[in-house]
């Protein structure tokens, strides 16, 4: 069953129908209703890959006057590159290019269809983190930046350290920057292989495989290398988790066997008790006749009646013990099923997080590669450096998910999540092109 928790409710005063909308608004206020989220352009934000959203689901139980929170489904989800998220029970669902209001309605409707509820549960969706934006080119610190609604080109450049100050740049500093970027790229490549190995393990756990199937680029790693050690670590973790699950299931199986044996013994005792009660009742019937004819005293009859009553009470004790044993058996069987379901649930959640980390690391790696290429282009003469310090800038934006070429922007242009802002020198202005070396012209591309 889904884990749901009843929200606080005073038993002596059930809320009226008029209070339901007000209470629901208060419950969801902390999560941020979807209608409060806007994009940088002032309109309603449409979700794109790498957006982190928070989902909160509650259900109004009219019969008890309580709200119940669907805790098993609540949480934060990262939109994949394909524009989807995976919610327990619902599974994969497309949210790309939808508003949070649309996503809220879709979640409620899907849950209504799956559970057969008459009224769809209320789902609230909140954007807790937008995709990063990236600033490159003629700025002091080309980097990725946290997006905030209303962020302009001018503000992003300020966050990246402002216009680059080239007067003190030397060949040594440029070389050091290249080495730093190259090291970052190598680190990210290793991180991608580590995440890939983890993903393969989680897929094996989710699909109940007996062994991990690693991607070829990981499997081909030389023995003793960092990637080979990562692969060995994932195999050890996979085997340990599988062994722990087997031990838990074996323990549950042993307990089931003991309980079944106990139930069988109790059943045999009840059968024997029935026979003894029947014999005692027959004897009591015969004695009753003798008492009626004054052959035996009444005390003999009373003693036998007490014995019959005690035997019947003993049978009731056996019945109760048998019912308790059967209840424990049912609980044990359910626990065994829960162990397997819990393992798959954990693997599914960790897999979703790992896939999001892979996509994020790929984006960072690609951006760092671009920054590495940019850092390689340096000025060759001090005269050109001074001229570039006075040269006007132009701004080009590559929009996330768009196949079109970069668009030219101004300082007042508002950015959107996932944008790549490229700050370039405007060589079409007053600067004489003859003062630029071929390397400088390459940087302004």
N, C-alpha and C positions, 0 to 999 in steps of 0.2 A: 504494500500500500504506500501511497504517497505520504510523506511526513507532513502533517499540518498541525499548527498550534493555534489554540483558541486565544483570541485577543482578549484583554481584560474586559470583564462584563459583570455588572452588579446583578445578582440573581433576583433582587426584589424589584428592579425597575427595568423592564425590557424597553429598548428604544422604539419609538413609534415610527411609522413609515415616513413621516415628515422629517425625522432626524437622520434617516439613512444617508441621503446625499451629503449632509454636513459632516457626519462622522467619517464617511469614506474619504472625503476631501482631506480631513485632518490626518487620516491614516497614511495617505499617499503624499502628503505635503513634504515629508522628509525625503522621499525618493525623487521628487521633481517630476511633475506631470509633463508629458511629451509636448504639450502646447507651449511650454515656456522655453523651449530650445530653439534658437535661431541661428542661421548661418551668418558668416561674416558680412555678407551683402545685405543683411537686414531682413531677408526672407526666411521662410521655414527651411531648416537644414535637412538635406537629403543624405542619408547615410552612405558612406563610401568605405572601401576596404581599409582595415587598420583602425577603424573607429571602435572604441571601447564603450559598450553600453551596459547599463545596469537595469535589470528586470526585477520587478516586484509584483507578485500576484496575490490577491486576496479574494475570498469568496464570502458573500453575505448569506448566512444560514437563517432564513426567515423563521423556521420552526422554533429555533432556540434564541433568536435575537442576538446572535453572536457573529463576529467576523473570524474567519479562519485563514491563516496565512499559509500559502503553499511553499513551505520552506525548502523542499527538495528541488524546486525549479528556480527559486530566487537566486540571484547572483550576478556577476559581471561576465560579459561575453565579448570576445573580440571578433569583429567581422573579418572573414577570410578574404583572400584575393578574389575568390569567385563570388563574393557578395553574400555569403551565407553565414549563419550561426547554427550551432547544434544544441538544442535544449532537451534535457531528459524528458522522456515520454513523447514529446513531439517529434524529436529527431531533427534532421537537416531542414532548414527553412530559409528561403531567400529573403533578404532584407535590403539588398543593395538598391540604392537610388530611391528608397522609401523614406517617408518622414517617420518620426517616432510615434506619431498618432496612428499612422498606418500599421506600424509594427505592433503596437498595443492591441489594435483591433484584430489583427491576424492571429496573435497569440490567443486572445480570448476566444475567438471563433474556433480555432483548431482544438483547444482544450474542451470546448463545449461539444464538438463533434466526437472527440475521442472518449470523453467520460459519459456522454449522454445526459449531461445536465440540462435542465429546462432553461436556465439563465446562464449565460457565459460568465465565468469569473472575471473580475476586473484586473487588468494588467496595466502597469505603468512602466514606461520605458524612459530612461534618462541617459543622455550622453555624458559620460564621466571623463572621457579623454578623446580629443580629436586626433586625427592623424597628424604627424609632425610636418612642419614645413622646412624647407631646405634653402639656405642662402649660400650662393657661391659667386665667384668672380672677384671684382675689385672691392672687397670689404676686408676689414682688419682680421676678422675671425670667421671664415667660411664654416658653417656648421648647421646642424639641425636644431630647430627651435620649437618650443612648446607653442601650439596654436591657441589663440584666444579670440573669441568673436570680436570683430571690429578692427582686427590688426591690419595696419596699412603697410605699404611698401617702405615708407619712411621709418616707421617704428621698427620694422623687421631689420632694416639696415643698422639702426641704432643698437638693437639687441645683439647684432653681429659685430659690434665694436666700431661701427661707423665706416666711413670711407677708408680704404687702406692707406697707411702712411708709409710711403716707400722711400723717403729720403734716407733712412738709416738702414735700409735693407742691404745685405751683402750676399755674396755668393755662398758663404758658409751657412748663413741662416736659412737660405733657400734649400741648401742640401740637407740641413738638419730636419727641415720640415718634410722633405721628401722621404727621409729615412723614417720619420715618425708615422707618416701616412702608410708607408710600405709595411711597417710593423703592425699597424692597425688592421690592414687588409689580411695579413697572415693570421693574426689572432682571430679575425672573423671567419676565415676559412676553416680553421680548426674548430671554432664554435659551431659552425654549420654541420661539420661531420659529427660532432658530439650530439647535437640535436637530432641528426638523422639516425644515429644509433639508438637514441632513446625512443624515437618514433617507431623504429622497427620493433623494439621490445614491447612497447605498448600495443602495437597492432597484433603481435603474437598473443599477448594476454587477452586482448579483447576478442580474438577469434578462437581462443582455446587451442592454440597450436602447441605442439610438443617442443618446438625449437624456433629460434629467431631467424628470420630471413633478412640478412643485412643487404643494403644496396651494394652494387658491384664496386663502386669507388671506395667504400669502406672495407668491404671484404678483401680487396686487393692490397690493403695496407701492409707494408713490410713488417716482419716480426720484430717486436721490440720498439716499434715506433709509438708515438703518442696516440695515434688513431687505433693501433692494435690494442694498446692498453685500455682505451675507452671501450672497445668492442668486448674485451675480456671482462671488464667491470660490468657491462650491461648483461652479459651472459650469466655471470655469477648472481647478479641481482634477480634475474628472471628465474633461475633455478631455486634460489632461496625463497622467493615469494610462492613459487609453485609447491615447494616442499612444505611450507607453512600452511598453505591451503589444504594440502593432502592430509597433514596431521590433524587439522581441525575437523575435516570431514570424517577421518577415521575415528576420531574421538566421539563425534556425533553418532557414527554408525555403531560403535561399541555400546554407547548409552541406549540406542534404540533396541539393540539385541537384549540387553539386560531388562529393559522395560517390558519387552514382549514376553520374555521368560517369566517375569513377575506376574504379568497378566494371565498367562497360562496356568501358573500355580494357583493364583487366586480363583480362577474358574474351576479348577479341580476341587479346591477347598469348598467352594460354594455348592458343587454337586454333592460332595460328601455330607455337607451340612444339611442339604435338603433331605437326603436319605435319613439322617439321624432325626431330624425334626419329624419326618413322616412316621418313623418307628415310635417316637415318643408320643405323638398324637394318637396313634392307634392304641398304644398302651393306656393312655389317659382315657380314651373312650371306653375301654374294657373296665378300667377301675371305676369309672363313673357309674357304670351299670351295677357294679358290686356295692358301691356306696349307696346307691338308691335302694338296694335290697337289704341294706344294713349288714352286709357280710363284712365290709371293710369300713374303717373309720374315715371321717372327712379329712383328717390331717394327712392321710396318705394321698388323697386326691390333690390337696392344696400343694403338697411338696412337689408332686409331678407337674402340676400346672406352672410352678415357678421354674422348674427345669426347662419346660418347653419354651417359656417366655425368654429365658436366658439364651437358649439356642437360637431363637428367632432374632434376638438382638445381635448375637454373634454373626448371623448371616448378613444383617444390615451393615455391620462393620466391614465385612468382606466386600460387599457391593460398593461401599464408599471408597475403600482402598483400590478396588479395580477401576473405578471411575477416575480417581486421581492419577493412577498409573497411565491410563489411556490419555488423559489430558497432557501429562508430561511427555508422552510419546509424540503426540501431535505437535507440541511446542518444539521438541527436538528435531522433528522432520522439517518444520518451518525454518528453524535456525540454520539447518544445513542448506536449504535453498537460498536463504538470505546471504549466507557466506559467499556463494557463487555469484549472486546478483550484485553484491557490494563490490566484489573484485572487478566486475565488468564496469560498474558505474565509475569507480575510481580511475580505472584505465581510460575510460572515455573522456572524463574531465581532464586528466593529465595530457591525453593526446591532443585535445583542443588547445590547451595552453601551449604545448610544444609546437604545434603547427603555427600558432600565432607568433611565437618567438622565432621560428624559422623565417617567416615572411619579414618580420621586423629586422632580423639580422641581414637578410639579403638586401633590403633597402639601404641599411647603413653601409654595407659593403660597397654597393654600387655608387653611393654618394661619395664614400671615401676614395674610390677609384677615380671619380671625376675630380675630386679635390687634389688628388695626387697628380693628375694630368695638368691641372691648372697651376699647381705649385712649381711644375717643371719649366713653365714659361717665365723668364725673368728679363728685366731690362739690361741691356748691354752697355749703356753709356749713361753717365750722370746727367747729361743734358736732356736726354729723353725722359729720365726720371722726374726732373723738375717740370718738364712740359706736361707730363701726365698728371702731376699733382694739381695743375690748373685746368685740366681738361674736363669738360662736362661729362656727366654720366648718363647712361640710358638703362632702362630696366626692362627685362624680358621675363615673362612668366610662362612656365610649362605646367599646364593644369593636370592634376592627377586623373588618370583614366581616359585622357583625351589623346586621340591619335593625330590631332592637328599640330601644326608647327607652333612654336612659341609666339605669344602675343606681346606686343609692346605695351608698357604701362607707364603710369606717372607715380610720383611720390604719394599721391592721395589715393591711389587704387587700393581697394581692400582685398586682402588675400583670402583664399579659401583653404580648408584643410587639405594637406597633401601637396600643395603648390611647391614648385621649385623656382625660386627667384634667382635669376642670373643678372648680376650687376656688371655692366660692360662700359668701357670707355667709348664715347661718341667720337669716332675718328672722322666723321663727316662734318665736324664743326670747324672752328677757326684754326685748329692745330694743323700745321703743315705736315702732310703725310711723309715728307722726306725725312722728318726727324725720327720717324719710327723705324726700328729695325724689323726684320722679318719675324723675329721672335715676338716682338710687341704686337705686330699685326695679328699673329696667331693667337695671342691671349685675348684680343678684342673680339674674336669670333664668337 
